Amino acid sequence: MSTDQTVRPAAGIAVSDRGAGPAPDTGSRSRWRPSGTSLGIVAVLAVWLVAWEATVRTGLISSTFAAAPSEVAVAMVELAGNAEVRAAFGGAIGMFVVAFAIAAVAGVLAGAAMGLSRIAYRTFHPVILGLFSTPKMIFIPIFILVAGFGVASKISYGAVSGFFPVAVTVTAGVRMVDRRLLLAARSMGASRLQTLRGVVVPGSLPAVMAALWYGMKHALLGVLIMELFASQEGIGHYIGLYTSTFRTDRVFALVLGLALFAILLGSLWRWQEKRLSRWRGNHG
Amino acid sequence: MAETTTAPALTATEVTMAYRTRRGHTVVALDRVSLDVRRGEFVSLIGPSGCGKSTLLYILGGLRRQTSGEVALDGQRITGPTPRKVGFVFQDYTLFPWRTIISNVEVGLEFRGVGRKERREHAAYNLDLVGLGAFANAYPGELSGGMQQRVAIARALSMDPEILLMDEPFGALDEQTRTVLGEELARILEKTGKTIVFVTHSLSEAVFLSDRVVVMSARPGRIKEILTVAEPRPRQPAFSTSQSFTDLRNGLFDLLHEEVRAATLAEMSGAGIGGDGGRRG
């Protein structure tokens, strides 16, 4: 009624279409059509692969140091058939999952505590921020000393690597929940628990998602770095082995496999995040 | 004039609000303010920035505690927010952006523990009352500022308080929207018969909506004068172009102008330290 019906049209709703509800996400479309962007990406990839293949085949880059995409593809198939390599690959992923789980839980709890409690913030945050900024790779020998060359050092290093970004980002996210929303809740008689569940958690959720993503990346990186350092077994061992025997096609294949895993992780994450961020509409 | 009983709904007696700023100065936001708000009345608080009007509002609603003096709701001392009796409408960014409109309207009832079906019905009723029933499933981000404020009003109304405290609810909106929403508010209030305390910077708004306009002085905030607007309610749009309206508004302008000058000069000379009376947070 009256003149104040100015709705900023969310994607997919005509302004005259009252009561149509929130912006529909593309997930409900029945037919998938490739967008201009994804075609562009495919095109760029194709060009790059062809160039890569060409430079190696023609000897522009010595095949001692590089492998052509075709060779890498073959190596991938070979290695996939090798039970031991498969186990090593699976082992790396498994260690990452455990490391990330630890980092995520500890990081979110620590971050929430520092975000909600002024005392905790003032006491711990400077320390954690400082450790976050320190490159942890210099502590690798200590990890190996304490936890050995096996799974324990890899998981612990991965967990520690993932913990700091999660804690720091969650703290920031909790602290940035708008004061006015907290005031509104208080004016409506919300208890502390209700405010936490109803305002702080949903309000800091975007930040927590970002925090977990950083945590994932750092935990994966941490596990892989430790794999390379303490490379007596596992993926690190194979990468080292194939590098020293100049089986560059196999090295590339392993690295590509890990990269694909990381990309897959990222895609799954983005998909989930989009689902949870529907309310941000055009501005999110 | 709206029907009012003689028993005051809200009373402030010698309320003083003083606090220390970070730099160690003492700021007196309110200085022995006494005010009675009668049941069914619409009272506006108007005054220069920093005069403590929002602070007074928050104290009346139990969101802040005064340094000295008493505030009472229906004769009982106020110790904290009383959502069953007192509802708030703030200036901006009060809706939870992750909830749909209807979910926002019912959130207060959710905090109260009301069952799902009942609170959904209640919320839908109040959303219709402000004319936004069609947007129940939209998100706040999709609505304009004016619409969001109407939702905020619906949210406060759905908790069914006898008293509504509104802190410059239309302050973030453009003038045209403000005028229309002001008329809307008058219509809604007639229907619901609430007691309202309304903080505003807009003289026209104050005169149009109120039974009484409380003019506050520059810091330290005291009540300078209280103007009575005798126009019968419900207020019609025609009132805002009438002579009596203009006279009242001009009177307010004169009263206010002195205070605004005083406040501005005080700020410029450095005496107005500490910001705007701690209105925020």
Boltz contact constraints between the chains, C-beta under 6 A:
constraints:
  - contact:
      token1: [A, 1]
      token2: [B, 131]
      max_distance: 6.0
  - contact:
      token1: [A, 2]
      token2: [B, 180]
      max_distance: 6.0
  - contact:
      token1: [A, 3]
      token2: [B, 180]
      max_distance: 6.0
  - contact:
      token1: [A, 4]
      token2: [B, 146]
      max_distance: 6.0
  - contact:
      token1: [A, 4]
      token2: [B, 177]
      max_distance: 6.0
  - contact:
      token1: [A, 4]
      token2: [B, 180]
      max_distance: 6.0
  - contact:
      token1: [A, 6]
      token2: [B, 144]
      max_distance: 6.0
  - contact:
      token1: [A, 10]
      token2: [B, 142]
      max_distance: 6.0
  - contact:
      token1: [A, 18]
      token2: [B, 134]
      max_distance: 6.0
  - contact:
      token1: [A, 19]
      token2: [B, 134]
      max_distance: 6.0
  - contact:
      token1: [A, 21]
      token2: [B, 137]
      max_distance: 6.0
  - contact:
      token1: [A, 22]
      token2: [B, 138]
      max_distance: 6.0
  - contact:
      token1: [A, 22]
      token2: [B, 139]
      max_distance: 6.0
  - contact:
      token1: [A, 179]
      token2: [B, 281]
      max_distance: 6.0
  - contact:
      token1: [A, 180]
      token2: [B, 93]
      max_distance: 6.0
  - contact:
      token1: [A, 180]
      token2: [B, 94]
      max_distance: 6.0
  - contact:
      token1: [A, 184]
      token2: [B, 94]
      max_distance: 6.0
  - contact:
      token1: [A, 187]
      token2: [B, 81]
      max_distance: 6.0
  - contact:
      token1: [A, 187]
      token2: [B, 88]
      max_distance: 6.0
  - contact:
      token1: [A, 188]
      token2: [B, 83]
      max_distance: 6.0
  - contact:
      token1: [A, 188]
      token2: [B, 108]
      max_distance: 6.0
  - contact:
      token1: [A, 188]
      token2: [B, 111]
      max_distance: 6.0
  - contact:
      token1: [A, 189]
      token2: [B, 81]
      max_distance: 6.0
  - contact:
      token1: [A, 189]
      token2: [B, 83]
      max_distance: 6.0
  - contact:
      token1: [A, 189]
      token2: [B, 111]
      max_distance: 6.0
  - contact:
      token1: [A, 190]
      token2: [B, 111]
      max_distance: 6.0
  - contact:
      token1: [A, 194]
      token2: [B, 111]
      max_distance: 6.0
  - contact:
      token1: [A, 202]
      token2: [B, 98]
      max_distance: 6.0
  - contact:
      token1: [A, 279]
      token2: [B, 97]
      max_distance: 6.0
  - contact:
      token1: [A, 279]
      token2: [B, 98]
      max_distance: 6.0
  - contact:
      token1: [A, 279]
      token2: [B, 139]
      max_distance: 6.0
  - contact:
      token1: [A, 281]
      token2: [B, 141]
      max_distance: 6.0
  - contact:
      token1: [A, 281]
      token2: [B, 142]
      max_distance: 6.0
  - contact:
      token1: [A, 283]
      token2: [B, 141]
      max_distance: 6.0
